[in-house]
Amino acid sequence: MQKTLVCLIAFLCALMLHAQDTDWLVKPEYDTMEYYGPQMYKVKKQGKFGIIATDGRTLLAPAYDHISPFYEGRSVVANHEGNALRVKATLTTDGEVTLTDEPVYLCPKYPFYSEGFLPVQNAQGLYSYLDEKGKVAFPFTSRESRPFSEGIAAIGVNDDFRWLSTSGEILDMRLPNGGSPYLSTNYYNGEAYVRDEDEEYFFLDSKGEAKKVSNPRFKTDYLFRAGTDCGTDIPYASFQPETDSYWRPTRRQGKWGYVNEAGKPLCLYKYDEAKAFAYGSAPASQNGRWGLIEVVPDDATFSLSTKNRSFVYSPGSACQCEFVLSIPEKYKGEQLQVSIKDRTTGEPVAFNRKGNAFTFNVKPQGSAKQESHTFDVAVKVADFEAWTGEETYTFSQRVKLQASISLRNKKADVQGRCRVTATVRNPSSIPVTTTVTLQGGGEKCSFSRVSQTVKIGPNSSASISGYFHVRKVEYAGWCKVSTSEGTSKGLSGLEMRPN
């Protein structure tokens, strides 16, 4: 038992981790839908009644004028025929339907089964009973049928009175004075009130023993019994559904939807009316028509995608982050409200939107060589939160490049050149792309400016070379190397001689 419970809890938790939505289990086509019996709803369509189960099965199509409440676990289904109600079927609290083609009609005073039998009339006004299989149980008679009580039913009136047992036996009992019962109630606690032809009253038990009653004041109840204080109103059974409190119906801006205790929405607020879930489904209406909805997995949910989650930045600079929001088909055309919040600071983030593409700037704090920021993205529809997601970006601070420069030869070569070499080193653990510029000059010489974009690997260096053109002795030469990252290094007061 414990293992089963653990598995069930794990299964439910797994379901809750996935996106969910509602869908129609029974399409909205009914004018009314009311809880009727155990896991059943009574529905009405175009003036006719039917029964559907909470799992979506149709137990009785909406084709009937009358479906009684349950009594002793059974209800009666009938249609109008003239001024009478012709019995068409019976329904049990287990959902079992028994159709009948017997041409019989309900007795207005006793339109219910008792002890497995239903009092009925035929078109000729004769009486009998239907059994639980929908068949006429006993031969028709002119004696008026009354409900069974304690295995016996009082049938007939005046000089045509008898008792009938559930086995079909006619019981012909005699009173102590030798007379025949002229009128009798049904049995209650083993006794019935009886009147003879001399209008004397007796208590008569099921064994035929009788005792005279001196003050015969009594009223019969709905089962034609005396002395019960039950009244004439039939005590039909009533049922209330065992509702599920996880998803609760709530209303916003005139429409209904469902949320859980934490406020998480299940679906859009799209129903005109909505009732609580019970046994896996819930009644809901749209455009004035009722149906049953169920919770279904929703694989078509929002999602985020981005081309770049890693950035290299220089201290004090900002990085432009981006993502694309994929929108499920069912939400297209809705007015979506999107918000972005930096989870690190808790502050909302300003963004630009073009279609489903979003861009926003992030300025890293710069307190560490590398930092990550997670951004919560929320989507609201009609003022309720339809979805939340997140995207995380990593920002690596670019370490300042190191530059060096040297004059390789003070005496010009045969081509009249003095070579200068500049080296830029990347001491960080990430690759860096930068533009290196080498320039120089002097009073008597010139320098050919060099600019080159290079990619320097982690803990690596790159070098470029340039040349002084020397034709006379130079005592005030200078050169400088700089990078697009702001690093620079220079030499001055250089002496160079021609070849």
HELIX and SHEET records of a PDB file:
HELIX    1   1 GLN A    2  LEU A   17  1                                  16    
HELIX    2   2 ASN A  158  ASP A  160  5                                   3    
HELIX    3   3 GLU A  329  TYR A  331  5                                   3    
SHEET    1   A 4 GLN A  20  TYR A  30  0                                        
SHEET    2   A 4 ARG A 289  PRO A 297 -1                                        
SHEET    3   A 4 ALA A 282  GLN A 286 -1                                        
SHEET    4   A 4 GLU A 273  ALA A 274 -1                                        
SHEET    1   B 4 THR A  32  GLY A  37  0                                        
SHEET    2   B 4 MET A  40  LYS A  45 -1                                        
SHEET    3   B 4 LYS A  48  ALA A  53 -1                                        
SHEET    4   B 4 THR A  58  TYR A  64 -1                                        
SHEET    1   C 4 HIS A  66  ILE A  67  0                                        
SHEET    2   C 4 ARG A  74  GLU A  81 -1                                        
SHEET    3   C 4 ALA A  84  THR A  92 -1                                        
SHEET    4   C 4 VAL A  97  LEU A  99 -1                                        
SHEET    1   D 3 TYR A 105  LEU A 106  0                                        
SHEET    2   D 3 LEU A 118  GLN A 121 -1                                        
SHEET    3   D 3 TYR A 127  LEU A 130 -1                                        
SHEET    1   E 3 ILE A 152  ILE A 155  0                                        
SHEET    2   E 3 ARG A 162  SER A 165 -1                                        
SHEET    3   E 3 ILE A 170  LEU A 171 -1                                        
SHEET    1   F 4 PRO A 181  SER A 184  0                                        
SHEET    2   F 4 GLU A 191  ASP A 196 -1                                        
SHEET    3   F 4 TYR A 201  ASP A 205 -1                                        
SHEET    4   F 4 ALA A 210  VAL A 213 -1                                        
SHEET    1   G 2 THR A 243  ASP A 244  0                                        
SHEET    2   G 2 PHE A 277  ALA A 278 -1                                        
SHEET    1   H 2 ARG A 248  ARG A 252  0                                        
SHEET    2   H 2 LYS A 255  VAL A 259 -1                                        
SHEET    1   I 4 SER A 303  SER A 305  0                                        
SHEET    2   I 4 CYS A 319  SER A 326 -1                                        
SHEET    3   I 4 ALA A 357  VAL A 362 -1                                        
SHEET    4   I 4 ASN A 352  LYS A 354 -1                                        
SHEET    1   J 4 SER A 310  TYR A 313  0                                        
SHEET    2   J 4 PHE A 384  GLN A 397  1                                        
SHEET    3   J 4 GLN A 370  VAL A 381 -1                                        
SHEET    4   J 4 LEU A 336  ASP A 342 -1                                        
SHEET    1   K 4 GLN A 402  LEU A 407  0                                        
SHEET    2   K 4 ARG A 417  ASN A 426 -1                                        
SHEET    3   K 4 SER A 460  HIS A 469 -1                                        
SHEET    4   K 4 SER A 446  PHE A 447 -1                                        
SHEET    1   L 4 VAL A 450  ILE A 456  0                                        
SHEET    2   L 4 VAL A 432  GLY A 441 -1                                        
SHEET    3   L 4 GLU A 474  THR A 483 -1                                        
SHEET    4   L 4 SER A 488  MET A 496 -1                                        
END                                                                             
